[in-house]
């Protein structure tokens, strides 16, 4: 089950306002419809609410490459069958492909992102024998149990409402003895941009809404891994600040990496005006830096003496 209240860093007045809206959204049912939440996120990354997502690679490759390299650096991929969950435009995928892997499956719910990933991989000379692309929900993957040796998911978990179900699903498609490695949004991720965006937004359209973002701390993610029956779990949290020349550049970066998915609350005819207003707010208030806060989590899948995976349910039954 998703968390109702805001889990990230935010000033107290704005946190109270957001949480009050979340309570109203729960009462009215808006915060309980996780399928609709995921659909709105998908629409955002398909460019339905903003054209900024088409500048994702232009404005954010430096950001995701750094996180991807930190995630992958200690994972043995040579000769392995690998899956990249929430692959986006392929920033992590292309790094993985350099690791002499056996096969890579790229999964994302956004067709636009998958198409960009495919274009880049084809341009780099990779064939369909090595890499496949799948439009799929991370909570309900199309693959059989124990299909992959390595599961990667890079900066996706914070945008999924049913996070425990997702980690359990990633574990399901992992082979016994295989490795899962994820990076996730920490509580302070994009704090400055989120604070500015909430301050500048037209509150009229957001007061009865639960914002679709669930950043997590290390303890939360460790718990998800434990409940999924994973072993050899370890986490680390890294934070840094990127400086930009001006607030407008921070907004451009923020908008390209998010697709401004919460603009689904706005009437289509005012979205461009709201985008311009918010960018001006960033510029005028010199919101010229942005925090990256990432929780990295790693684990392996247990196996019984007969080399069968032990699921979380089986573990629970054994304890009984």
PEHU-V936172 format. One line per field, one symbol per residue. burial: # if it has 9 or more other ideal C-beta (glycine too) atoms within 8 Angstrom, else .. Layout:
burial=???
This chain:
burial=.#...###.#...##.##########...##..#..##.########.##.##.###.###.###.######..#.#..##################.#.#.########.###.###.##........##.####.##.#....###################.###########.#####################.##...###.##########.###.#######..#.#.#.#....#.############.######.#...##..##.###.###...#################.....####.##.....
